[in-house]
Amino acid sequence: MSNVPDDLYYTESHEWVRVEGDRARVGITDHAQAELTDVVYVELPKVGAQAEARGQIAVVESVKAASDIYAPIKGEIVEVNEALSSNPALVNTDPFGEGWIFVLQMNSPEDVKQLRNAAAYRQAIG
């Protein structure tokens, strides 16, 4: 059974969102990292890039496959997790902590209400 923290929001494409004021910290879920298996590379977005909701913004590559990462909501990339450049396995070992991927300055913080809560995400992944 995947770890699904109750204090986060989730997307259909398995990204998680932690709201931090008017910013959103984003990573991939425990379920997603388990499906990918060993992450070997993370292509981070560029700071300053404009993200469209559900638009492709980053890539995570594992020994099995490459997987696009989508922005959960609209905003500007204000921070990326540089630690993933030298240690992409953080996505596997600590997906909700040190394995975060980027931070968005949200255009409309109320957009997170359109994402799934933990109970809905648990139901979606079975």
PyRosetta script that sets phi, psi and omega in degrees:
from pyrosetta import init, pose_from_sequence

init()
pose = pose_from_sequence("MSNVPDDLYYTESHEWVRVEGDRARVGITDHAQAELTDVVYVELPKVGAQAEARGQIAVVESVKAASDIYAPIKGEIVEVNEALSSNPALVNTDPFGEGWIFVLQMNSPEDVKQLRNAAAYRQAIG")
pose.set_psi(1, 130.9)
pose.set_omega(1, -179.1)
pose.set_phi(2, -73.6)
pose.set_psi(2, 149.1)
pose.set_omega(2, 173.6)
pose.set_phi(3, -77.0)
pose.set_psi(3, 125.8)
pose.set_omega(3, 179.4)
pose.set_phi(4, -132.6)
pose.set_psi(4, 89.0)
pose.set_omega(4, -179.5)
pose.set_phi(5, -58.2)
pose.set_psi(5, 138.3)
pose.set_omega(5, -176.7)
pose.set_phi(6, -71.4)
pose.set_psi(6, -21.1)
pose.set_omega(6, -174.0)
pose.set_phi(7, -89.5)
pose.set_psi(7, 8.0)
pose.set_omega(7, -178.3)
pose.set_phi(8, -112.4)
pose.set_psi(8, 165.4)
pose.set_omega(8, 171.5)
pose.set_phi(9, -109.1)
pose.set_psi(9, 157.9)
pose.set_omega(9, -173.6)
pose.set_phi(10, -136.7)
pose.set_psi(10, 153.3)
pose.set_omega(10, 177.5)
pose.set_phi(11, -110.4)
pose.set_psi(11, 164.6)
pose.set_omega(11, 175.2)
pose.set_phi(12, -60.9)
pose.set_psi(12, -30.6)
pose.set_omega(12, -176.9)
pose.set_phi(13, -91.3)
pose.set_psi(13, 15.2)
pose.set_omega(13, 169.8)
pose.set_phi(14, 74.3)
pose.set_psi(14, 29.0)
pose.set_omega(14, 168.0)
pose.set_phi(15, -93.2)
pose.set_psi(15, 150.3)
pose.set_omega(15, 172.7)
pose.set_phi(16, -111.1)
pose.set_psi(16, 156.3)
pose.set_omega(16, -178.8)
pose.set_phi(17, -132.8)
pose.set_psi(17, 125.7)
pose.set_omega(17, 172.0)
pose.set_phi(18, -110.0)
pose.set_psi(18, 116.4)
pose.set_omega(18, -179.8)
pose.set_phi(19, -77.2)
pose.set_psi(19, 127.6)
pose.set_omega(19, 179.0)
pose.set_phi(20, -129.2)
pose.set_psi(20, 81.0)
pose.set_omega(20, -175.2)
pose.set_phi(21, 70.9)
pose.set_psi(21, -120.3)
pose.set_omega(21, 178.4)
pose.set_phi(22, -100.4)
pose.set_psi(22, 18.2)
pose.set_omega(22, 177.1)
pose.set_phi(23, -117.4)
pose.set_psi(23, 158.2)
pose.set_omega(23, 178.7)
pose.set_phi(24, -130.2)
pose.set_psi(24, 119.8)
pose.set_omega(24, 174.7)
pose.set_phi(25, -87.7)
pose.set_psi(25, 134.2)
pose.set_omega(25, -171.5)
pose.set_phi(26, -128.8)
pose.set_psi(26, 141.3)
pose.set_omega(26, 173.7)
pose.set_phi(27, -151.3)
pose.set_psi(27, -171.2)
pose.set_omega(27, 174.9)
pose.set_phi(28, -104.9)
pose.set_psi(28, 152.3)
pose.set_omega(28, -174.7)
pose.set_phi(29, -72.5)
pose.set_psi(29, 164.9)
pose.set_omega(29, 175.0)
pose.set_phi(30, -58.7)
pose.set_psi(30, -40.6)
pose.set_omega(30, 177.7)
pose.set_phi(31, -59.7)
pose.set_psi(31, -45.6)
pose.set_omega(31, -178.7)
pose.set_phi(32, -64.9)
pose.set_psi(32, -44.5)
pose.set_omega(32, -178.4)
pose.set_phi(33, -66.3)
pose.set_psi(33, -33.3)
pose.set_omega(33, 178.1)
pose.set_phi(34, -68.0)
pose.set_psi(34, -37.6)
pose.set_omega(34, 177.9)
pose.set_phi(35, -67.8)
pose.set_psi(35, -38.9)
pose.set_omega(35, -179.6)
pose.set_phi(36, -72.0)
pose.set_psi(36, -30.0)
pose.set_omega(36, -171.3)
pose.set_phi(37, 68.7)
pose.set_psi(37, -140.6)
pose.set_omega(37, -168.5)
pose.set_phi(38, -69.5)
pose.set_psi(38, 109.5)
pose.set_omega(38, 178.5)
pose.set_phi(39, -76.5)
pose.set_psi(39, 127.6)
pose.set_omega(39, -177.0)
pose.set_phi(40, -113.9)
pose.set_psi(40, -13.1)
pose.set_omega(40, -178.0)
pose.set_phi(41, -160.5)
pose.set_psi(41, 140.6)
pose.set_omega(41, 173.6)
pose.set_phi(42, -127.4)
pose.set_psi(42, 120.3)
pose.set_omega(42, 174.1)
pose.set_phi(43, -89.0)
pose.set_psi(43, 106.1)
pose.set_omega(43, -176.1)
pose.set_phi(44, -79.6)
pose.set_psi(44, 150.5)
pose.set_omega(44, 173.9)
pose.set_phi(45, -71.7)
pose.set_psi(45, 167.4)
pose.set_omega(45, 178.2)
pose.set_phi(46, -88.2)
pose.set_psi(46, 133.9)
pose.set_omega(46, 173.5)
pose.set_phi(47, -60.3)
pose.set_psi(47, 134.2)
pose.set_omega(47, -177.4)
pose.set_phi(48, 96.9)
pose.set_psi(48, -13.8)
pose.set_omega(48, 179.2)
pose.set_phi(49, -66.7)
pose.set_psi(49, 143.1)
pose.set_omega(49, 175.3)
pose.set_phi(50, -89.5)
pose.set_psi(50, 127.2)
pose.set_omega(50, -179.2)
pose.set_phi(51, -104.4)
pose.set_psi(51, 133.0)
pose.set_omega(51, 173.4)
pose.set_phi(52, -96.2)
pose.set_psi(52, 143.4)
pose.set_omega(52, 177.7)
pose.set_phi(53, -56.3)
pose.set_psi(53, 129.3)
pose.set_omega(53, -179.4)
pose.set_phi(54, 66.5)
pose.set_psi(54, 16.1)
pose.set_omega(54, 176.3)
pose.set_phi(55, -91.7)
pose.set_psi(55, 143.8)
pose.set_omega(55, -179.8)
pose.set_phi(56, -64.8)
pose.set_psi(56, 130.9)
pose.set_omega(56, -174.7)
pose.set_phi(57, -131.8)
pose.set_psi(57, -20.8)
pose.set_omega(57, -178.1)
pose.set_phi(58, -154.4)
pose.set_psi(58, 173.8)
pose.set_omega(58, 178.5)
pose.set_phi(59, -137.9)
pose.set_psi(59, 137.5)
pose.set_omega(59, 173.5)
pose.set_phi(60, -116.6)
pose.set_psi(60, 126.2)
pose.set_omega(60, 179.0)
pose.set_phi(61, -111.6)
pose.set_psi(61, 135.3)
pose.set_omega(61, 177.0)
pose.set_phi(62, -121.6)
pose.set_psi(62, 179.8)
pose.set_omega(62, 177.0)
pose.set_phi(63, -66.7)
pose.set_psi(63, -19.8)
pose.set_omega(63, -179.1)
pose.set_phi(64, -92.3)
pose.set_psi(64, -41.2)
pose.set_omega(64, -169.9)
pose.set_phi(65, -165.8)
pose.set_psi(65, 166.1)
pose.set_omega(65, 169.6)
pose.set_phi(66, -102.3)
pose.set_psi(66, 141.1)
pose.set_omega(66, -177.3)
pose.set_phi(67, -133.2)
pose.set_psi(67, 128.5)
pose.set_omega(67, 176.5)
pose.set_phi(68, -70.6)
pose.set_psi(68, 145.4)
pose.set_omega(68, 175.0)
pose.set_phi(69, -111.8)
pose.set_psi(69, 133.1)
pose.set_omega(69, -174.9)
pose.set_phi(70, -110.8)
pose.set_psi(70, 145.4)
pose.set_omega(70, 175.1)
pose.set_phi(71, -71.3)
pose.set_psi(71, 127.6)
pose.set_omega(71, -178.2)
pose.set_phi(72, -71.7)
pose.set_psi(72, -29.0)
pose.set_omega(72, -179.5)
pose.set_phi(73, -146.1)
pose.set_psi(73, 169.4)
pose.set_omega(73, -178.0)
pose.set_phi(74, -78.5)
pose.set_psi(74, 139.5)
pose.set_omega(74, 177.1)
pose.set_phi(75, 170.9)
pose.set_psi(75, -170.7)
pose.set_omega(75, 179.8)
pose.set_phi(76, -111.0)
pose.set_psi(76, 135.6)
pose.set_omega(76, 175.7)
pose.set_phi(77, -70.2)
pose.set_psi(77, 120.4)
pose.set_omega(77, -178.7)
pose.set_phi(78, -113.5)
pose.set_psi(78, -12.5)
pose.set_omega(78, -179.8)
pose.set_phi(79, -158.8)
pose.set_psi(79, 145.0)
pose.set_omega(79, 173.2)
pose.set_phi(80, -128.8)
pose.set_psi(80, 156.0)
pose.set_omega(80, -177.7)
pose.set_phi(81, -88.1)
pose.set_psi(81, 89.5)
pose.set_omega(81, -178.1)
pose.set_phi(82, -61.0)
pose.set_psi(82, -23.9)
pose.set_omega(82, 179.5)
pose.set_phi(83, -60.2)
pose.set_psi(83, -25.5)
pose.set_omega(83, -180.0)
pose.set_phi(84, -69.9)
pose.set_psi(84, -20.9)
pose.set_omega(84, 178.2)
pose.set_phi(85, -63.1)
pose.set_psi(85, -40.7)
pose.set_omega(85, -179.6)
pose.set_phi(86, -97.7)
pose.set_psi(86, -18.0)
pose.set_omega(86, -178.5)
pose.set_phi(87, -141.6)
pose.set_psi(87, 70.4)
pose.set_omega(87, -178.0)
pose.set_phi(88, -63.8)
pose.set_psi(88, -19.0)
pose.set_omega(88, 179.6)
pose.set_phi(89, -64.1)
pose.set_psi(89, -13.8)
pose.set_omega(89, 175.6)
pose.set_phi(90, -57.5)
pose.set_psi(90, -29.1)
pose.set_omega(90, 177.0)
pose.set_phi(91, -60.9)
pose.set_psi(91, -35.2)
pose.set_omega(91, 178.6)
pose.set_phi(92, -81.8)
pose.set_psi(92, -45.2)
pose.set_omega(92, -171.2)
pose.set_phi(93, -79.2)
pose.set_psi(93, -26.5)
pose.set_omega(93, -177.2)
pose.set_phi(94, -149.6)
pose.set_psi(94, 63.6)
pose.set_omega(94, -172.7)
pose.set_phi(95, -60.3)
pose.set_psi(95, -29.1)
pose.set_omega(95, -177.5)
pose.set_phi(96, -98.7)
pose.set_psi(96, -0.3)
pose.set_omega(96, -179.2)
pose.set_phi(97, -121.6)
pose.set_psi(97, -105.1)
pose.set_omega(97, -176.8)
pose.set_phi(98, -65.5)
pose.set_psi(98, -13.0)
pose.set_omega(98, -178.4)
pose.set_phi(99, -92.5)
pose.set_psi(99, 13.1)
pose.set_omega(99, 176.0)
pose.set_phi(100, -59.3)
pose.set_psi(100, 157.6)
pose.set_omega(100, -174.4)
pose.set_phi(101, -109.1)
pose.set_psi(101, -48.3)
pose.set_omega(101, -178.7)
pose.set_phi(102, -154.1)
pose.set_psi(102, 166.1)
pose.set_omega(102, 176.2)
pose.set_phi(103, -122.1)
pose.set_psi(103, 132.3)
pose.set_omega(103, 177.9)
pose.set_phi(104, -106.1)
pose.set_psi(104, 138.2)
pose.set_omega(104, 164.3)
pose.set_phi(105, -85.1)
pose.set_psi(105, 112.0)
pose.set_omega(105, -174.1)
pose.set_phi(106, -72.7)
pose.set_psi(106, 134.4)
pose.set_omega(106, 173.6)
pose.set_phi(107, -69.0)
pose.set_psi(107, -42.3)
pose.set_omega(107, -179.4)
pose.set_phi(108, -136.1)
pose.set_psi(108, 96.1)
pose.set_omega(108, -177.5)
pose.set_phi(109, -53.7)
pose.set_psi(109, -26.4)
pose.set_omega(109, 179.4)
pose.set_phi(110, -68.2)
pose.set_psi(110, -12.5)
pose.set_omega(110, 177.8)
pose.set_phi(111, -60.2)
pose.set_psi(111, -25.8)
pose.set_omega(111, -179.3)
pose.set_phi(112, -63.2)
pose.set_psi(112, -23.7)
pose.set_omega(112, 179.6)
pose.set_phi(113, -65.0)
pose.set_psi(113, -16.0)
pose.set_omega(113, 178.3)
pose.set_phi(114, -84.8)
pose.set_psi(114, -8.3)
pose.set_omega(114, 179.9)
pose.set_phi(115, -87.3)
pose.set_psi(115, 168.2)
pose.set_omega(115, -179.8)
pose.set_phi(116, -79.4)
pose.set_psi(116, 143.9)
pose.set_omega(116, 170.3)
pose.set_phi(117, -84.0)
pose.set_psi(117, 176.8)
pose.set_omega(117, -175.5)
pose.set_phi(118, -60.8)
pose.set_psi(118, -41.8)
pose.set_omega(118, -178.9)
pose.set_phi(119, -62.9)
pose.set_psi(119, -42.8)
pose.set_omega(119, 179.6)
pose.set_phi(120, -67.0)
pose.set_psi(120, -37.2)
pose.set_omega(120, 178.9)
pose.set_phi(121, -68.0)
pose.set_psi(121, -43.2)
pose.set_omega(121, 177.3)
pose.set_phi(122, -57.2)
pose.set_psi(122, -43.1)
pose.set_omega(122, 179.7)
pose.set_phi(123, -63.7)
pose.set_psi(123, -41.0)
pose.set_omega(123, -178.2)
pose.set_phi(124, -64.2)
pose.set_psi(124, -37.0)
pose.set_omega(124, -177.8)
pose.set_phi(125, -90.4)
pose.set_psi(125, -3.2)
pose.set_omega(125, 173.4)
pose.set_phi(126, 75.7)
pose.dump_pdb("model.pdb")
